[in-house]
Amino acid sequence: MKHKTPEYPTWEIRDFRDLLDGMEQRYDDNIAYLWRDPLAEDGIAARTYADMARDVKSLAAYLCAMGLEHKKIAVCGKNSYRWSISFLAIVCGCGVAVPLDRELSAAALTKFLTDAECDAILYEDDMRDKLSAVTLDGLLKMPLSLADTYLSQGDALREAGSRSYENHTVDADALGVLVYTAGNPGISRGVMLSQHNLCADIMAVCSRFRIREDDRMLSHLPPHQVYQITTSMSALYCGASVAFNDSVRRMPSDLSLFRPTVMVTVPAVVEFLSRFIEKGYAEARGGKLLLGVQKTATGIVSNTLGIVSKRTAEKSRRSIYSTVHSFLGGRLRAVIVGAAPLKESVFRQLEKYGYAVYSGYGLTEASPIALMHHDMYRAPDDVGYPIPGLEVRIDDPDDNGIGALCIKGPTVMLGYYQNEEATAAVLHDGWLSTGDFAQMTESCAIRITGSEKPAIVLPTGKKIVPAELESYISAHPLVSACKVYAEGEGGELTLCVSVYPDFAQLAAALSLQTETPDSDALKTLSEEDTARAKTLLLDIVRDVNAQLPQYKHIKKLVVRKTPFSEQAEG
């Protein structure tokens, strides 16, 4: 079945240098970035495209003067203007960027910095103690709190005649950004992306989803994620502005402060905002009655105006649900959701309010957006169509058409850094095996049906692969088997583990007098011995937590007395 596809005009970029030069020429005095500033008159600090370009060039000149040209430089910090210009300075005028998660442990940071062969790291001040434990010969540690100093010295260098930025050459097809896929060195792989990979993704996204110069995108995802890098750069590519939010809980107030028109996020945050809206109605005088009236009016709109024009119907729904829109800043028109499936009920509720909801699918190895809805197609149960230039196939489909999803195109990674075996396992003749399963719908859109390694997606957009944590806990002799899962929803997720102990090892550790254990032996443990067993298992969990970033810490332990093949819980 054929479908209409938008083809918005784009301008050619092969690398971030092209992107920066083009933005400076096209948008100049437009606002590029905004963030909270209590000292500003209206509470907002802003930088124009011209400001951004000047800062990027000055910082690049300073980095080159420090002997870092053509070197790998890690950038590890908050979602902020300082992080953004640091990243752009590295890729536009200096070397290879290595974005790292600021929540990594000192041991993990050391491993990643060593593996990536970094010569320097730009980092936030609150990481100072952690960085003091990272002792790598020759590693230059540069706190981002001194960014103004770096910029002023870079300005002075350029005024004195430095042409390091202008003379620097970028190889668009070589390694440009090295991204690690997980927060633990034991399983993480360094994904090698060229600048052309990322720029191809930016152009493809902007050809399918219209972003205007008067749009504003609320940015809240971790800056080291490629999803965040590509989507925020897509907004800038189109001349829009990007506003920084540093806390999900402060998001409602930031929505009111910055009044964005577009939001790129993950399902947990959408669900959080949905509950925020419901709470607003519940607390407002006559709110429930108002909601009922609005639902009735929406039904009428859908049955009349919706027939004539989908866009007209959306505008009418936004007018009807003006209360909702005031909760979310008053200008929001589109919500782009990735990283995990969005519940159909939430999708339809947002559409009912008059928001256009776009789902997509991607992975770091694909820069990352591979499939997405566009301005002529949205549906609650699929992730749309391949972006321009990308080929898709489904290998070994079953009777329902479900098979392994593979993709090929200009956004697919160069490979895994210094890991030919891992690269060969997923790349075959340019085709990338995604590790996910999919099927094609009647409209030829792609529906994701499962994954080889299912993930828990947090409100921050970070992913936790249960199999990773399970492998660490199961490695202990006291553990026969375990399962990691999350309780709660939205912004209130708690990471849990259910452990089935090895009774023989447990009996020895607790000095229990027992006969040869059998499959029912754990059921005979007294309450006192069960409590003692839980204490031992909690020590294992604490040891694992100590090696992981905070967001991966397991907060709840359940001790099973039956194997996982049985239904009963202990």
N, C-alpha and C positions, 0 to 999 in steps of 0.2 A: 504494500500500500504506500503510495507516494504521499509525502507531506511537504508543506511549504517550509522553507528555511530562510531566515533573514541573512542578508549579506551586507553588514554595515561596513563602510569604507575603513580601511586601516592604512597606516604608513609603515614602510618596511624598517624593521630593526633586526640586526643580527646579533647585537651584543648590548650590554648596558651602557656603553659609551654612546652608541647610536641613540639609545633611549634618553639619556640625560641631555645630549645636545638637542634632540628634537623637542623635548619638553621645554627647555630654556628658550628656544626660538619661538615655539607656538604659544606658550602660556605665560611666560615672563612674570607679570604682576598678579596673576591669579594666586589665590591662597593654596598652598600645597599641603601643609601640615598644621594641625591645631592640637593643643593639649591644655589641661588645667594649669592655671597659674594664679595662686591666691593674691599675688602682688599686682596683677593686671587689673585694669579698671572694671572690665566685665568678667573677670575670672578666667579669661582665655588668652593663651599665648599663640601666636601664629607666625608662620614663615611662608614667604612666597616661593614660587618656582625659581626666581632669580636668586633669592637668599639661599635656597637649597643648593643650586648649582655652584654658587660661590663657595659655600661651606664644604661641599664635596671636593672641589678642586684644591682648596687650601689644606684640607685634611690629608688628601692624597699626596700633596707636595711634602707635608710634614712626615708622613709615613715613609716616603721614598728617601727623604733626608736622613731618616733613622736607619737606612740600609735595608729596607724591607721590600724593595721593588722585586717583583717576580717570586716573592716568598709566600708561604701559606700563613695566613693570619686568622686566628680564631676571634670571634666576636660573641660575647656571652653576657646578656643583660636583659633588661626589661623592654617591653614593647614601648618604644619611645622614639623621639626625634634623634637622639644621640645614637641609638642603635641603627636607625635607618641610614643616617648619613655615613656612619662607620662602614656599613655594608657596601653602600654605593661607592664610597671612596676606595675601598679595597678592589672592587671588581672593575671600576671605571678607570682607575689611574694608578694601580699598584700591583696587585697580585691575585692570589686565590683566596676566596673567603671560606672560612670553616665555621658556620653557625653552630653553636653549642647551647644546650639547655642549661640555664643558670642554676637549676636545682640538682645538677649532678653532684655526687659526692666527690671529695678530693681525690680518692682513688680512681674513680671513673674519669674525672677530668684529666688526671695524669695519663691514664691509658689512652684516651682519645687524642690528647695533644701529642703524645708520643707516636701513636699509630699514624696520625695525619702529618707528622713531621713539621709541626708548627714552629715558627720562629718568634711569634708574638701572640699576645692575647689582649684584647680590649675587654674590660670587665667592669661590673658595677661595684661600688664601694662596699656593699653589704656582703660581697664575696671575698673580702680581703683576708679574713682568717682562713677560709677554705683554700685560697690561692697560696697562702704562706706554707701550706703543707705540700704544695706542688713544687718539687725541686728538680727541674729539668735544666741541664746545662745550656746556657745561651738563650733561654726563653725570656723575651722581653715582656714584662707585665705592665700594662698601661691602663690605669683606672679611668673610666669614662667620666668621673667627676672632674677630671682635668681637661675635658673636651674643649672648653673655651681657650685654655692655654695652647693646646695643639692647634686650634684654628688661628689664633693670633700669630703664632710662630709661622704657620703655613702662609698666612697673609703676608707676613714680612718677607718670607722667602720669595713669594711670587712678585712682590713689589720690587725686590732686589734683582729680579730678572730670571728667577728659576722657571724653566720650561719643562720640568719633569712630567707634569700632567700631559701637556701637549705632545711631548716626545714619547710617552709611554704607548706601547702597542698592545692591542688586545687580540688574541687568537680566539675567535668566536667558537671554533670547533674543538678547542682543547679543554682540558679540565678548568672550569671557572669557579664552581662552587662544590664543596665537598660536604655532604650532609649525612649524619649518622642516623640510622633508622630506629634506634631504641636507646633507652637510658642506662643500659648495662653493657659493659664491654664484652661480656661472655657470649652474647648472641648478636650484637650490633654489627652492621656492615656499613662501610663508608660508600655512599652512593655518589658516583662521579657524574656531575651534570655539567654540560658545557653552557656557556652563556647563550648560545643559539638555541639549545634545548628550552631554556626558560623563556627566551624572547619569543620563540615560536608559540609557546603556550599562551603568553600574554596576548599576542596578536589574534590567536584563534578564539580566545574567550571574548575579546572585544568585538569580533566580527559577528558573534551570535547573541550577545547581550548588550543592549545599548546603555552606555554610560555617557552622561552629558557633562559639560563643563560646570554646570550649576549643581551637580550631584555632590553629595558628601557621604563618604563611607565611614562607618564606625569600626575601628580596628581594635580587636580585643584578644585575638589568638596569640599564642607564644610566637615571638618573632623568628625563632630558629626553624620553625616549620615551613616547608616549601609552600604549603597551602596559603599561609599568611603572606609570604614573600610575593608569590605570583598574583594573588588577588589584590593586594595593596598596590603593587606596581601597575596592575591593569587599570585601577582607578586613576593613577597619576598619568599613565599613557594617554588617557582620554581627557586630561585637564581638570579632573575633579579634585576634591580635597579629601584628606584622610585625617580623622580625629581619633586620638588615642584614648582607650579606656583600659584601666589597669586592674579592674576588679569586677567580677560578675555581680557581686552584691551592690556595687555602686553604679551598675549599668542603668537602672531606671533614672537616676539623677543625671547621668551623663547623656542619656537620650534627650532629656529636657534641655540640658545645657548646649549640646552641639547640634541638635535637631537634624540628624542624618536622614538621607533619603534612601540609602542602601545599606544593608547589613550582611556581612559574610560571617557565618557562624556554624555551630554544630547543634544536633538535635537537643542535647541537654539544656542548652541556653534558650532555645525556642520554647521548650516546655517550661522553663523557669519564667520566661516572659508571659506565657499563657496563664500561668498561675498568678502572676502579678496583676494581670488584667482582671481575672476573676475576683481576686481579693479587692481590687479597686471598686468593682461593682458591689461586692458584698458590704463594703464599709460605707459606701455612699448612701445618703438618704434617698430612698426610693429607687435604689440601684437595680434591684431585681425586677421591679415593674418596668423600668426603662429598658432593661435587657430584653424582656418579653416583647415589648413594642417594637424594638429594633429588629428582633428576629422575624416578626411578622412582616415588617416592611421589606426586609431583605428577601423574603420569599416572593413577594410581589415583584421586586426588581428582577430577580432571577428569571421569573416566568414571563416578563415583558421586555424590558430593555436588553436582557441577556440574549434574546433572540436577534435583536437588531445589531448590537455591537457589544462584544465582550469588554472592550476598553471603557465604553460608556457605563456598562453595568458595574465595573470595578470602581469608577469614580463615584457613582451613586452610592455604592456600599460604603465607601470611605466617608461620604457625607453623612449617611445614616449612623454609622458607628464613629461619629466625631469624638465621642467620649473616649473610646479606645485609642484613637489617634492622638488625643491630648496626653494620654498616659505615656505614649512612646515618642513624644517630641513634636508630633503634628505634621511631619513632612515625610515620614517613612513610606516608601512605595513598594520596595522589593526586598525580599529576604532570600539569600542564597545559602543553602544548607549542604554540607558535605561531611565526610569522615564516617558517617553511619546513617542507616535508614531513619527517616522521620516518620513517626506514626501517622497513619492515614487520617486519623481523627484530628490530629493537630494541624496537618496540612490543610484539610478542608475547613477547619475553623478559621485559620489565618486568611484563607481565600475568601471566606464568608465576610470577614472584616474589611475586605477590599485590598488586601496585600497580595502581590504576585509572589508566589513561592516557587523557587527554582531549586531542584535537587540536582546533585552531580555525583560523579564517582571519580576517584583518582588514587594515586599512590606516589610516594616520593620518587620511585624509579621512572615515573612518567611526567615529572616536572610541575605539578602532579595531576592537573585536571585532564582526564581522558574522555569522559562522557558527561553530558550536561543537557538540561532543558534549555530552551531558548525562547525568544520573545514570541514565537508562534506555536510553541508546544510546551505544555506542562501537564503532569499527571502525578497522582499521589503514590502510584505503585511501581514506578520505574525511575531510571536515572537519565532518560533521554537518549541522545544520539552521539556518535563520535564527533569530536571537534574537527574542524577542517584539517585535512592532511593526514588524519589518523585512520588506519585500517583496523578492523575488529574481526575476530573469528572466534567461534565456539567449538573447541575440540571435543571429540568423543561424546557427543550429546546422547542422553538416554531417551526413553520413549516420550518424555515430556519436553524434550529439546534442551535439557539442562546439561551443560558441560563446562569444561575449563575455559575461562576467558583469557584470550591472548590479544595483544595489541602491537601495532607496528607504526612507526611514523617519526617525524623530526623531534618529538618531545621525549622519546625514549632514551634513557641514560646511556652513558658510555660504557658503564660496567661498575663492578664493585672494586674499590680501591685495594690494590695489591692482593686480590683474591680471585684468581682466574677460575678456580674450581667452582666457587659460588656463582660467578658470572656465567659460566658454561651451563650451570643448572637451570638458569632462567632465561637466557638469551640464545635463540636459535635462528640463524639467518635473519637477524633483525627483529624477530618476533619475541616479545616479552611475555613470559608466563606470569600472570598477575597473582596466582595463588587463590583466586576467587572463582566462584561458579556463577554462571549466568544463563539466561535464556532470552530469546527474542520474542517480543510481543507481536500482536497482530499488526500493529502500526510500525513494526520494525524497530521500535525502541528497545533498549536493553534493560532487563530487570536482573538485579543482583540477587541470587538465591542463597548464597552461603559463602563460607571461606574455609580454607584449609586450617587457618589459625584465627578463630574468631577473636575480636578485640572488644574491650570495654572502653568506651569513649567518654572522657570526663568533660565537664562544662568548659574547661579551658581549651578543649580540642586535642589534648594529649591522649594518646592511646596506651592502654595496658593490655598486653597479650597474656592471658591467664597461663598459657603453656610455659611462658618464660619463668614466672614465679613458681609454678608447680615443679619445674625441673630443679630449682634450687632447694625447695623444701623436701622433695622426694629423695634427694641425694643423701639425706641423713639416714643412718641405720635405723633410727626409731620409727621412721615413717614407711609404711607399706604402700600407701597411696594417698593422694590428696586432690582436692578440686578448689580452685580459686574462683570467686564470683563476687558480684556487687549487689548490695541491698540498697533499697531506696530508689529515687528517680530524680531527674533534673539536677539541681545544684546540691542535692543532699545524698550523694552516693557514699557508701561505706564499703571498703574492700574487705572481703572475708575469705577465710580458708576453712574447709572441712577436711579433717585429717583422720585417716584410718591407720592406727599405729601397727607396727610389727610387734605382735604379742611376745615373742621369744625375747627380742631385744628389750622390750619394755619391762618384762618380768625380771630380767637381769639388772636393769638400771634401777628398779625399785626394790630389788632383793625380795621378790615375791616367792613364797614357797608354793610351787605348783607342779602339776604333772605336765607331761608333754602337751603343749597347747594345741588346740584344734580351732576350727573356724568360729566356734562359739565361745572361745575362752574369754574374749573381751567382755562378753555380756555378763560374766560372773564377777567383774570387778566391783568392789564396794565403793560407796560414795567417796570415802577417804582416799582410796587408791586412784579413783578416777580424777579427783582433784589434784593428787600428786602427779599423775600422768599429764594433766593439762599444764601444770607448772613447767614440766620438762619440755613439752611441745611449744609453750609460749617462749621459752628461751631460744628455741630453734627459729621461731618466727622473728624474734627480736634481732637475732644474728643476721638473718636475711635482710630485714629492714635496714640494718645499719649499712649495708652495701648498696642500697638503692636510693634514688631521689625521693623526697618527701611524698610526692603524689602517688608513688607506688607502694607506700607502706600499708601493710595489712593491719587492720584495726580490730578484727574480731576472729576468734578461733572457736571452732566447733569440733569436739572429739566424737568421732563415730565409733560405735561398737559393732557395726556390721559392715561388710564390704560394700563397695559402691554398686555392685550388681544387684544388691537387695534394696528394697524400698525404705525399710525402717531406718530412722536416724537414731543415733545414740546420744 
